[in-house]
Each structure stands twice: as C-alpha cells, then as structure tokens.
Amino acid sequence: MFKTIHAFFYRIAWWMAVVGGALLTLLVLMLCLSILGRTASTILHSDWMQSNMAGLANWLIGIGVGPIFGDYEFLTAGLAISIFCFIGWCQITGGHATVDVFTAGLSDRKRRWLQMVIEIIFALALVLIAVQLYEGMSTYIRRRSTTFLLQYPMWWNYLLALIPAVITAAIGVYMAAVRTVEALTDRALVVTEGAEH
Amino acid sequence: MTNLEIGIVSFPALLLLIFLRMPIGLAMFLTGYVGYWVVTGSPNMAMARLKSAAYSTFASESLAVVPMFLLMGYFATIGGMSRSLFKAAEAFVGHRRGGVGIAAVASCAGFGAICGSSLATAATMGRVALPELKQFGYGGGLSTALLAAGGTLGILIPPSVVLVIYAILAEQNIAKLFLAAFAPGVLAAIGYMIVISIYVRLYPDRAGTAERVPWGERMRLLLGIWPVLLVFLAVVGGIYGGIFTPTEGSAVGALGTGLIALFNRGLNRKTMLESFTSTARSTAMIFFIVFGAGFYNSFLALTQVPQTLSAWVVNLGLSPVAVLVVILVIYLLLGCVMDSLSMILLTVPIFFPMMMALDFGMSSEHVAIWFGILVLIVVETGLITPPVGMNLFIINAMDRSTPMTETYKAVSFFVLSDMIRVGILVAFPAITLFLIP
C-alpha cells in the first residue's frame, strides 16, 4: 500500500523534473539559435553585404533572419517554470543542502522527530509559496499587465508556474506526512541520499 | 527591541536552525519571514513580498547561467571527455615520479574548464583516474585526497557556478570575475602538483610510474581533447569578447558539451534523462537557497545591520588587511561544516559592504573582484577540509579499501597548499587583477 503511494508521488516528481529539464534544453537551443540569428543579421547589415549582395541580404532579413524576438522574455518565463518543476524532485529525493555534523550524534528516534518538525515547516512554506503565487497571479489579472516586448498577459507565466508549484506543495505535504508516520512509529519508510553540493 | 537588535539576534537564530539540520534555504526563508513579522508587527509585508518573490527569483536572467552550466557539466560528464583528458595528460607526465597523480590533477583542471561544479568534476575524474592510480600503486589516502583537491579546480577554473552567485550578490561583472579567476585557478593546479611531487618523495613507496609514451602517441592523444578546448574557448572567449552575454555563453556551453556527448555516443535516452534529473536536483537546491537568502537579506537590510556593522568595523580603525584575514578565517571555519554556496549567500551581504567601506588603496571594482576570488578559494577549501568536505566524501565513497582517516591525513597537505596560495593572493592582488582592464 505505502509502496504504491510513494511510487505515485515519486513518479510525478520525476516527470516534473524531466519536463523541466526538457524545457531547459529548449531554452538552451533557443538562445543558441538567437545568437546565430543575431550574428547573421549583423553580417547581412554590414557594409560589405549591403554593397555587394544587397538583394540577397535584404531578402534574408525580410524572411526573418535575425535574433529571436523576445528571446529574454521566453528565457525568464521558461526558467521560472522549469525551476518550479525541479523543486518537487529535490523535495522527494532529499536534495536540499543541510549541515549534518551537529545532529549526527542524536539517536535515530530524536532525529526522526526533528526531521518531522522540519518537513512540516517545509510543507507549510511550499503551500504558502503556491498560495501567494496564486495571489500574485490574481494581482496581474486585475492590473491587466502584459510583458514588455511580446505583449501577452503577465498572468500566463504565473499560471504556468502555478501548476508545478501546486504539485510541489502536494509533494511537500506528502513528505511531511511520511516523516510524521516515521516519527510516530519510529521506523524508516523513505531513505534519501542527501544533497549534492 | 530595536530593529537593529532584532537583526543582530536573527543571525544566531538562523545558525541554530541550520545546525539543527534544517535545509539552509528554508532556514533563511523562515528567519526572514519571522523577522519581517517581528519588525513590522504583522505578516502582511512578508506575504506581499512573497506574491512576486518566488517567481521573480526563479525568473532571473542572470541566474539562468546556473542550470545551464550545471546541464553543461552533466553533459560533459557523460561525454567521455574525462578519459581523453586523463590519457593525454598521463602520456606527457605519467612516466615521472608522481606523474600519474599530476596527470589526474591536470585533467581535473581541464575538465574544470568545461564544468562549473566541483562535485561533478571530482566524481567524474574520480571514476576515470582512481582505478589507474591504484593500478600504479598509489597509496589509498593520496589517491583519494588528490582527486578531492583536484575536484575543487572545477569551480576555481571558470566557468564557475559559485562565482556567478557572488557576481549577482555583489553586482559585479561576471566576465571580469571569470577572467580574474583564471590565474589563481592555474596557480591552484600547480600548487597541487607540487604537493604531489613532494609527497611521493617523502613516501616513495606510495606511488609508482607509468611507461614512457612515445611522442607520436602523445600528440595523437593531445589531438583527442580538441573538443574540450573548443567549447572552453567558445564559452569564455565569447563572453569576454562581448559576442554574447554570460547567460548565452552558458547555453553555448551546454549545447557544446551536449554535442560532444552525442558524437561520442555518450548521450542516449537513459543518460539524457539522468542529466535532466541531476540538473533538476542541484538547480532546485541552489535556487531554493537563493530564494531564502533573498528573503533573509531583504529583512536584514530593513534592520540596517549590514550598514551598521560595516560602519562599526571601519570605526575600529583596524588595518583593512587584518579585517580581510579575519573574514577569510571565518569562511574557513564555516567551510568545515557548510557547503560553499550557502556560505556565500549567507555572508556576502554582510561582509561585502564591509570590504567596500575599507580602504585597500585600489578601485572599488578591483577590491570587489579580488575579494570575490579570495572568497571563492576559501569556500572551495571547505570542500576538502575535514570533517565535512563534500569532495572527500564523494571520492572516498568510490574507494572502499581506503578508510576516511587515510584521506583526512593525506588531504592536509593539499589544504596547506590552499592556505599558502591564499596568503600569496592576499599579499599580491596583482596576480588576480593583472588581466582586468
């Protein structure tokens, strides 16, 4: 029973990480394309091209050879979404940076209680972040703010970030529940490997 | 309590939470949140800040460098370049006394040029070099220690994730910081090589030598590492030459190592998914700390602790270098228990204004860059100082036959070399700054 539940949350977190990673890779490709386009555009606008092959140069510029319009808006929005996708995976695999030396001497029992308290606070924080992200989105809907270059509503970005943020909050609550059961029954259910610094 | 007192009290409270094993990002967020509440008398201000704080921290253009450099590092890890680098270095120096160890350090430096993370460098080079070192009769402690130390070159030699975070906190130019890190990074590699030469002369039974490799073969192996050189030059050259921004440079780097991995048949469905999940885990860890630190630091700024503290230090009338040395010692002590990024995010907002207020007889930009490089080195030393050196753990876990105490003993030589290097760089700022226009 527990194994099925854990596998469910673990799968969701894993999928979010992969989706975020794929999105990050798309952003990498987009930036590289944009650099290529910008370089090409500089060459096409150069005096040499304009005096020798003006027709070809202007035709290429005309069909849209150049930097990707609004690339930095795509970058920042995409980045925020992928980071929200990443946090759930970090949560369920225990990847957050901690200082372990001072609690290493505690008994397993005491450590489980400590872990429970910390994980509950973490879950509360993640829920709070998701709720306030929703509030932030509502503010943008009311103000009808749009992005600077691409001129689409700002709240679209927030909505796309809100989906992984809500799932992450759910994963946080689930992990808090796991740690609570562990503390109450004094046994290990989920063993994580610790952070990679 | 005055706001200032609340700010001052918050620091030990934060440390207590961290030492109770609360994740560092969460501890900073919680302290900042409660701090806001106590100072303003209600949670409203913290809540209002939170509406946009998480999104805008994660949607930062300059922080985009972090996941992209991490992805670049993971692609480099599966790209098989670690073996080519090590084989090429070994062909040149492997037949000398301590040569295989020196080759391992040299290839760590090479790998550091396409990877911005110490841990990834240590882990990747460890997998390749550790079996070889054993095969040539290197003592367990020496092998693990030299790879752990070599791993720190991943961050000292640009690109470097920690340096990016410092640049953002101190509002400095990333390209200039990368340039400034270059000479100290090379100096670090040379220092570690000297340590190995001395060590194998003190304990001749703990290291063997490889066969001499003919020059034709050496050249063939050297040609094999051209992709590493190409990616490094494209990224660092492009950023410095103003062809693209550091963020775009990190994208070029990720694409470059991704292509290398693809051509070397290292990139398949399984390894790509692993790169994604590893990047996800490290990125989330870093961004959550950045998020918490942003919250805590804006609370600190509200209480005016940083300004008051730096004014107080300036009024003490100590020599600036003495203050600098005290700060570096604090980093070394913190480094024994804490990871490098958390240390930087925790302390730079307090120490940086102090440095800026002191008169070192240099321009403020030069002081900022010089201080950044010094901090980078001392926090990296934290990765190899017992008891909690992450690099030591990583490498030691790969070698079951070597007890941790052996690694601790041997690594002390490398820590000593770090100390000497910091001394030299403090005494001669020009080593760090001569490339900076």
Boltz contact constraints between the chains, C-beta under 6 A:
constraints:
  - contact:
      token1: [A, 17]
      token2: [B, 277]
      max_distance: 6.0
  - contact:
      token1: [A, 17]
      token2: [B, 280]
      max_distance: 6.0
  - contact:
      token1: [A, 18]
      token2: [B, 273]
      max_distance: 6.0
  - contact:
      token1: [A, 18]
      token2: [B, 276]
      max_distance: 6.0
  - contact:
      token1: [A, 20]
      token2: [B, 280]
      max_distance: 6.0
  - contact:
      token1: [A, 21]
      token2: [B, 276]
      max_distance: 6.0
  - contact:
      token1: [A, 21]
      token2: [B, 279]
      max_distance: 6.0
  - contact:
      token1: [A, 21]
      token2: [B, 280]
      max_distance: 6.0
  - contact:
      token1: [A, 24]
      token2: [B, 67]
      max_distance: 6.0
  - contact:
      token1: [A, 28]
      token2: [B, 251]
      max_distance: 6.0
  - contact:
      token1: [A, 28]
      token2: [B, 254]
      max_distance: 6.0
  - contact:
      token1: [A, 28]
      token2: [B, 255]
      max_distance: 6.0
  - contact:
      token1: [A, 31]
      token2: [B, 248]
      max_distance: 6.0
  - contact:
      token1: [A, 31]
      token2: [B, 251]
      max_distance: 6.0
  - contact:
      token1: [A, 32]
      token2: [B, 251]
      max_distance: 6.0
  - contact:
      token1: [A, 32]
      token2: [B, 255]
      max_distance: 6.0
  - contact:
      token1: [A, 35]
      token2: [B, 244]
      max_distance: 6.0
  - contact:
      token1: [A, 35]
      token2: [B, 248]
      max_distance: 6.0
  - contact:
      token1: [A, 72]
      token2: [B, 61]
      max_distance: 6.0
  - contact:
      token1: [A, 75]
      token2: [B, 64]
      max_distance: 6.0
  - contact:
      token1: [A, 76]
      token2: [B, 59]
      max_distance: 6.0
  - contact:
      token1: [A, 76]
      token2: [B, 61]
      max_distance: 6.0
  - contact:
      token1: [A, 79]
      token2: [B, 59]
      max_distance: 6.0
  - contact:
      token1: [A, 79]
      token2: [B, 64]
      max_distance: 6.0
  - contact:
      token1: [A, 80]
      token2: [B, 55]
      max_distance: 6.0
  - contact:
      token1: [A, 80]
      token2: [B, 58]
      max_distance: 6.0
  - contact:
      token1: [A, 80]
      token2: [B, 59]
      max_distance: 6.0
  - contact:
      token1: [A, 83]
      token2: [B, 58]
      max_distance: 6.0
  - contact:
      token1: [A, 83]
      token2: [B, 287]
      max_distance: 6.0
  - contact:
      token1: [A, 86]
      token2: [B, 280]
      max_distance: 6.0
  - contact:
      token1: [A, 86]
      token2: [B, 283]
      max_distance: 6.0
  - contact:
      token1: [A, 86]
      token2: [B, 284]
      max_distance: 6.0
  - contact:
      token1: [A, 87]
      token2: [B, 284]
      max_distance: 6.0
  - contact:
      token1: [A, 89]
      token2: [B, 280]
      max_distance: 6.0
  - contact:
      token1: [A, 89]
      token2: [B, 281]
      max_distance: 6.0
  - contact:
      token1: [A, 90]
      token2: [B, 281]
      max_distance: 6.0
  - contact:
      token1: [A, 90]
      token2: [B, 284]
      max_distance: 6.0
  - contact:
      token1: [A, 90]
      token2: [B, 285]
      max_distance: 6.0
  - contact:
      token1: [A, 95]
      token2: [B, 281]
      max_distance: 6.0
  - contact:
      token1: [A, 95]
      token2: [B, 285]
      max_distance: 6.0
  - contact:
      token1: [A, 96]
      token2: [B, 23]
      max_distance: 6.0
  - contact:
      token1: [A, 96]
      token2: [B, 285]
      max_distance: 6.0
  - contact:
      token1: [A, 97]
      token2: [B, 24]
      max_distance: 6.0
  - contact:
      token1: [A, 97]
      token2: [B, 285]
      max_distance: 6.0
  - contact:
      token1: [A, 97]
      token2: [B, 339]
      max_distance: 6.0
  - contact:
      token1: [A, 97]
      token2: [B, 342]
      max_distance: 6.0
  - contact:
      token1: [A, 98]
      token2: [B, 21]
      max_distance: 6.0
  - contact:
      token1: [A, 98]
      token2: [B, 23]
      max_distance: 6.0
  - contact:
      token1: [A, 99]
      token2: [B, 18]
      max_distance: 6.0
  - contact:
      token1: [A, 99]
      token2: [B, 19]
      max_distance: 6.0
  - contact:
      token1: [A, 99]
      token2: [B, 337]
      max_distance: 6.0
  - contact:
      token1: [A, 99]
      token2: [B, 338]
      max_distance: 6.0
  - contact:
      token1: [A, 101]
      token2: [B, 337]
      max_distance: 6.0
  - contact:
      token1: [A, 101]
      token2: [B, 388]
      max_distance: 6.0
  - contact:
      token1: [A, 102]
      token2: [B, 19]
      max_distance: 6.0
  - contact:
      token1: [A, 103]
      token2: [B, 21]
      max_distance: 6.0
  - contact:
      token1: [A, 118]
      token2: [B, 22]
      max_distance: 6.0
  - contact:
      token1: [A, 122]
      token2: [B, 26]
      max_distance: 6.0
  - contact:
      token1: [A, 129]
      token2: [B, 54]
      max_distance: 6.0
  - contact:
      token1: [A, 132]
      token2: [B, 50]
      max_distance: 6.0
  - contact:
      token1: [A, 132]
      token2: [B, 51]
      max_distance: 6.0
  - contact:
      token1: [A, 135]
      token2: [B, 51]
      max_distance: 6.0
  - contact:
      token1: [A, 136]
      token2: [B, 51]
      max_distance: 6.0
  - contact:
      token1: [A, 136]
      token2: [B, 52]
      max_distance: 6.0
  - contact:
      token1: [A, 161]
      token2: [B, 55]
      max_distance: 6.0
  - contact:
      token1: [A, 195]
      token2: [B, 285]
      max_distance: 6.0
  - contact:
      token1: [A, 196]
      token2: [B, 119]
      max_distance: 6.0
  - contact:
      token1: [A, 196]
      token2: [B, 282]
      max_distance: 6.0
  - contact:
      token1: [A, 197]
      token2: [B, 339]
      max_distance: 6.0
  - contact:
      token1: [A, 197]
      token2: [B, 390]
      max_distance: 6.0
